[in-house]
Amino acid sequence: MTWTARAFVFSGRPDPTWDLPAAEGERLADLFAGLAPAAAGERATPGDRLGYRGVYVRVDDGRRWIAAGGLVTFDDGTGEDSRTDPGQTFERLVVATAGDVLPPGVGPAQPG
């Protein structure tokens, strides 16, 4: 299975993408499963402001997650499921796998 990650950071040019190790992808799927459900109708949306706005993870079997602003939305083609992630742990773990694809300091704001 191939896992791919993307960070929403640019406007007007392609966002950086990278291969995500399968073990990290499975770790993210497990993390998502343990998050609390979001309120009905809430979903992660990266928005349109400049700079870092969130991340996207895709598996070649059709599963995908979008994480932005403390929400993570999963879609497997049969429907969406959104969960809350107030510490943005999902986003931080994805960004940590980017290596030198992202400049230092790009990612969710540090808490506190």
Secondary structure, DSSP 8 states (H G I E B T S, - for coil): --EEEEEE--SSS---EEEE-HHHHHHHHHHHHTS-B--TT------S-SS--EEEEEETTS-EEEEETTEEEEE-SS-EEEEE-TT-HHHHHHHHT-GGGS-TT-SS----
